[in-house]
Amino acid sequence: MVQGLVPLCSAQYERVFNTTRVPGVETDKIVHYADSNHIVVYHRGRYFKVIIYHKGRLLQPCELEIQMQSILDNTSEPQRGEEKLAALTAGEREHWAHVRQNSFFKGTNRQSLDAIEKAAFTVALDDEPYEFDMVSTAKADINAPFSLNFNTISD
């Protein structure tokens, strides 16, 4: 049931993975990708692309554990604005649509956002709560400029 009112059939479960909601000025658009070979891991304000297939085979849990440990051990700092990116999805959708059009249209930012949106799913490895306050931007400055340089973890 969606919000306890609208019944869904199990066919909707395929949309749990490889699906993203793209912000629009007038309306959002749901985009579903057939398959993805990676997941995204968010840790300490940084995004990591983690390849989950190697030579056509899904990685074993122990192989994924090595990649997750590599992320946990990584001490690099986030790129400018990288740690605030997720806050854009919590704010006004129209604002996010404009920022997406202006700051994520091409180059490294476009490639990084594509990696996030085309991931099978996202994992957050932080142990701090995420907060958003529409009144105070101290917790999440949704107007900050962005410069992303996506980290890829593999093998």
N, C-alpha and C positions, 0 to 999 in steps of 0.2 A: 504494500500500500504506500502510495506517495502522500505524505502528510496525513496519513490515516484516512484518506478520502478516495483516492483513485487506485483501483487495483491494477497490478502489473503482472504479466505472465513471465515465466522464466526465460523467455526469449530475450528479455531486456538485459539479462546478466552479461551477454557478450559486450555490452556497452560499458561495463565496469572497467575494462582494460582497453588501452589504445584509443581512448576517446578524450576529447578536449572541448571546452566551451570557449569559442573565440568571441571576444567582445566586439560589438558593433555599435555605431552611433545611435541607430534606431532600435535594433534588436540583435541579440547574440545569435551565434550559429553553432550548432553541435556538429563537430567533425569527428568521424570515426575512421581509423586507419585499419587496414586489413590485418597487419601484423607489425610487430616491432622487434628489433633485435637487441634492444637496450632498455634499461630502467634509469631513472634519475635519482640520485641520492643527494639530499640537502644536509649539510653539516657545517656548523659554525659560520653561517652566512655564505657558504660556498656551494655551488652546484657541481656535481660530478656525474658524468655519463658513464654508466657501467654496462659493458657489453655482457649479455647473458647467453649468447650462443657462440660456439667456437667450432668452425668447420662443420656447420650444420647440426651440431648437437647442443642441447641445452646444458649449461654448466651444472656441475654437481654442487650440492650445498657446501662442501669443503672448499671448492674453488671460489664460490661467492663469498665465503667467510674470509678468505685471504684478501679479496678486493675490499670488503667492508673494513677490515682491520687496517688496510693501507689508507683508507679515507680517515679513519679515526686517528691514525698516527700522523697525518698530514698537518703541518703547522703553518701553511701558507695563509696569507691574509686574503679576504674577499676583494674582488675588484671594486672600483668605485660604484656604489649603488647596487651591487649584486645582492647584498644581504637585505635590501629593501624591496626587491622585485616582487616577492609574493604579496606584499601589502597592496599592490595595485589591483589584485584580483578581489580584495575585500572592500575596496572603496567604490565610488560611483562607476558604473559600467561605462558610461559615456566618456568619462575622463580617461579610463583605462584604454578605451578604443582609440582616443586621440593620441595618447602617449605611445601606444603600440604602432600607430600609423607613422608618427613622427620619429620615434627613437629606435624602432625595431623593424624598419622597412628594408634595410640592406646591411651588408657587411657582417662583422663578427656578432653584433647583437641579433641580427636576423637568424644566423646559423645557430646561435645559442638558444634562442627562443624556439626554433624548430626542434632542436634536440629535446627540449623540455616538453613541448606539446606532442611530439611524436613518440614519446616514451610509453612503454607498456603501462607503467605507473610510477609514482614518486614515493620515495621513502625518506622520512625525516629521522636522522640519527641524533638529534639534539635532546638534551634532557631538561631544557628550559621551556616553560609555557610560552605560547605565541599569543600576543595580545594586539588588538586593534582598537583604537580610540578615535572616533570621528571628531572629537573636540580637540584632542592634543595630538600633534604630529611628532611629539618627542619619541614615541615608541616606533613609529613608522612614517618616515617622510616620503609620501607618495609623489612629491613633486621633484625629488632628487634626480639629477642626470644619471644616466646609466652607461657603464662601459663594462661589458661582459667578455670574458675570455674563458670559455668552457673547459673544464678539466675532464679529460677522458681517462678512465681507468680500464685497463684490459690486461689479460694474462699476468 
